Amino acid sequence: MLDELDDGARIGVWTALGVVAFLLFGLLGGLAIKQMNSKAKPALAAAAAPAVTAAAATADAFIEGPLAGDLAGTLHFAVGAAALPDDAAAAIAAIKAAADAAPGRQIVLSGFHDATGDPAKNAELAKERAKSVRAALQAAGLDPARIALRKPESTTGSGDDRQARRVEVRILP
C-alpha cells in the first residue's frame, strides 16, 4: 500500500511540474509575442500616416483620412471609363506646375464615384481613374514617391453626375 501512495505521489509531482512548465513556457511565449508586436507598431503607425514611401507609391496602397490640402486640379471622367479625358493634358500640366511650386510636399489623388450601381465596381473604377492620373503625373516627371492614392469614396459632388466621376489632386501642407 505504501508503494501505491509513492506512485500516486510521483504522478502528482510530475503533474505539478508539467503544469509549472506549461505556465512558464506560456508566459515566455506571451512576452515574446508582446515584444514582437511592440516592434511592429511603429511600422504600422508609419504605414497609416499620409506620407508614402517610394515602394508604397508604386504599389497600390491607399491612404485613409480626411480630404485635406490645397486643391491643385480636378479631372472629370466619362461614364464607366478610367481612361484620361481628352482635355487632361492641360490639367496634368497645371497640376505638375503646382507640385513643382511646392517641392517636398505630398500629392494625394482622390477618386470619387456616384452611389448608383454596384458599390464595389464603382470603387474599383474610381481606383483605376486615380491610377491613370498617377501614371500621367509620373509620365510628366513627377516623383512617384510624392504621389499617394486616397481610398475612393462615394459622392454626388454638387449634384451633377459629372462631379461624381472625378479625381481630385491635392497638395498636402
RAWO-V798564 format. One record per residue. N is the residue number from 1. RES is the residue in three letters. SS is DSSP state (~ for helix, > for strand, _ for the rest). NEAR is the number of other C-alpha atoms within 12 Angstrom. Layout:
n->N res->RES ss->SS near->NEAR
n->N res->RES ss->SS near->NEAR
This chain:
n->1 res->MET ss->_ near->7
n->2 res->LEU ss->~ near->8
n->3 res->ASP ss->~ near->9
n->4 res->GLU ss->~ near->10
n->5 res->LEU ss->~ near->11
n->6 res->ASP ss->~ near->12
n->7 res->ASP ss->~ near->13
n->8 res->GLY ss->~ near->14
n->9 res->ALA ss->~ near->14
n->10 res->ARG ss->~ near->14
n->11 res->ILE ss->~ near->14
n->12 res->GLY ss->~ near->14
n->13 res->VAL ss->~ near->14
n->14 res->TRP ss->~ near->14
n->15 res->THR ss->~ near->14
n->16 res->ALA ss->~ near->14
n->17 res->LEU ss->~ near->14
n->18 res->GLY ss->~ near->14
n->19 res->VAL ss->~ near->14
n->20 res->VAL ss->~ near->14
n->21 res->ALA ss->~ near->15
n->22 res->PHE ss->~ near->14
n->23 res->LEU ss->~ near->14
n->24 res->LEU ss->~ near->14
n->25 res->PHE ss->~ near->14
n->26 res->GLY ss->~ near->14
n->27 res->LEU ss->~ near->14
n->28 res->LEU ss->~ near->14
n->29 res->GLY ss->~ near->15
n->30 res->GLY ss->~ near->14
n->31 res->LEU ss->~ near->14
n->32 res->ALA ss->~ near->14
n->33 res->ILE ss->~ near->14
n->34 res->LYS ss->~ near->14
n->35 res->GLN ss->~ near->13
n->36 res->MET ss->~ near->14
n->37 res->ASN ss->~ near->14
n->38 res->SER ss->~ near->14
n->39 res->LYS ss->~ near->13
n->40 res->ALA ss->~ near->14
n->41 res->LYS ss->~ near->14
n->42 res->PRO ss->~ near->13
n->43 res->ALA ss->~ near->13
n->44 res->LEU ss->~ near->12
n->45 res->ALA ss->~ near->15
n->46 res->ALA ss->~ near->15
n->47 res->ALA ss->~ near->21
n->48 res->ALA ss->~ near->20
n->49 res->ALA ss->_ near->21
n->50 res->PRO ss->_ near->34
n->51 res->ALA ss->_ near->31
n->52 res->VAL ss->_ near->33
n->53 res->THR ss->_ near->24
n->54 res->ALA ss->~ near->17
n->55 res->ALA ss->~ near->16
n->56 res->ALA ss->~ near->23
n->57 res->ALA ss->~ near->31
n->58 res->THR ss->~ near->21
n->59 res->ALA ss->_ near->18
n->60 res->ASP ss->_ near->24
n->61 res->ALA ss->_ near->28
n->62 res->PHE ss->> near->30
n->63 res->ILE ss->> near->32
n->64 res->GLU ss->_ near->22
n->65 res->GLY ss->_ near->19
n->66 res->PRO ss->_ near->16
n->67 res->LEU ss->_ near->26
n->68 res->ALA ss->_ near->21
n->69 res->GLY ss->_ near->22
n->70 res->ASP ss->> near->22
n->71 res->LEU ss->> near->23
n->72 res->ALA ss->> near->30
n->73 res->GLY ss->> near->31
n->74 res->THR ss->> near->35
n->75 res->LEU ss->> near->41
n->76 res->HIS ss->> near->35
n->77 res->PHE ss->_ near->33
n->78 res->ALA ss->_ near->23
n->79 res->VAL ss->_ near->23
n->80 res->GLY ss->_ near->26
n->81 res->ALA ss->_ near->22
n->82 res->ALA ss->_ near->30
n->83 res->ALA ss->_ near->28
n->84 res->LEU ss->_ near->31
n->85 res->PRO ss->_ near->24
n->86 res->ASP ss->_ near->13
n->87 res->ASP ss->_ near->16
n->88 res->ALA ss->~ near->26
n->89 res->ALA ss->~ near->20
n->90 res->ALA ss->~ near->19
n->91 res->ALA ss->~ near->26
n->92 res->ILE ss->~ near->33
n->93 res->ALA ss->~ near->25
n->94 res->ALA ss->~ near->22
n->95 res->ILE ss->~ near->36
n->96 res->LYS ss->~ near->33
n->97 res->ALA ss->~ near->20
n->98 res->ALA ss->~ near->26
n->99 res->ALA ss->~ near->34
n->100 res->ASP ss->~ near->22
n->101 res->ALA ss->_ near->14
n->102 res->ALA ss->_ near->21
n->103 res->PRO ss->_ near->17
n->104 res->GLY ss->_ near->20
n->105 res->ARG ss->_ near->25
n->106 res->GLN ss->_ near->35
n->107 res->ILE ss->> near->45
n->108 res->VAL ss->> near->47
n->109 res->LEU ss->> near->50
n->110 res->SER ss->> near->47
n->111 res->GLY ss->> near->44
n->112 res->PHE ss->> near->40
n->113 res->HIS ss->> near->43
n->114 res->ASP ss->_ near->32
n->115 res->ALA ss->_ near->22
n->116 res->THR ss->_ near->18
n->117 res->GLY ss->_ near->14
n->118 res->ASP ss->_ near->14
n->119 res->PRO ss->~ near->18
n->120 res->ALA ss->~ near->17
n->121 res->LYS ss->~ near->19
n->122 res->ASN ss->~ near->29
n->123 res->ALA ss->~ near->31
n->124 res->GLU ss->~ near->24
n->125 res->LEU ss->~ near->34
n->126 res->ALA ss->~ near->43
n->127 res->LYS ss->~ near->37
n->128 res->GLU ss->~ near->33
n->129 res->ARG ss->~ near->41
n->130 res->ALA ss->~ near->44
n->131 res->LYS ss->~ near->37
n->132 res->SER ss->~ near->29
n->133 res->VAL ss->~ near->44
n->134 res->ARG ss->~ near->42
n->135 res->ALA ss->~ near->26
n->136 res->ALA ss->~ near->29
n->137 res->LEU ss->~ near->37
n->138 res->GLN ss->~ near->25
n->139 res->ALA ss->~ near->16
n->140 res->ALA ss->_ near->23
n->141 res->GLY ss->_ near->20
n->142 res->LEU ss->_ near->31
n->143 res->ASP ss->_ near->27
n->144 res->PRO ss->~ near->31
n->145 res->ALA ss->~ near->26
n->146 res->ARG ss->~ near->34
n->147 res->ILE ss->> near->45
n->148 res->ALA ss->> near->47
n->149 res->LEU ss->> near->46
n->150 res->ARG ss->> near->40
n->151 res->LYS ss->> near->32
n->152 res->PRO ss->> near->39
n->153 res->GLU ss->> near->35
n->154 res->SER ss->> near->30
n->155 res->THR ss->_ near->26
n->156 res->THR ss->_ near->18
n->157 res->GLY ss->_ near->21
n->158 res->SER ss->_ near->12
n->159 res->GLY ss->_ near->12
n->160 res->ASP ss->_ near->14
n->161 res->ASP ss->~ near->22
n->162 res->ARG ss->~ near->22
n->163 res->GLN ss->~ near->24
n->164 res->ALA ss->~ near->34
n->165 res->ARG ss->_ near->43
n->166 res->ARG ss->> near->46
n->167 res->VAL ss->> near->47
n->168 res->GLU ss->> near->43
n->169 res->VAL ss->> near->40
n->170 res->ARG ss->> near->33
n->171 res->ILE ss->> near->34
n->172 res->LEU ss->_ near->28
n->173 res->PRO ss->_ near->18
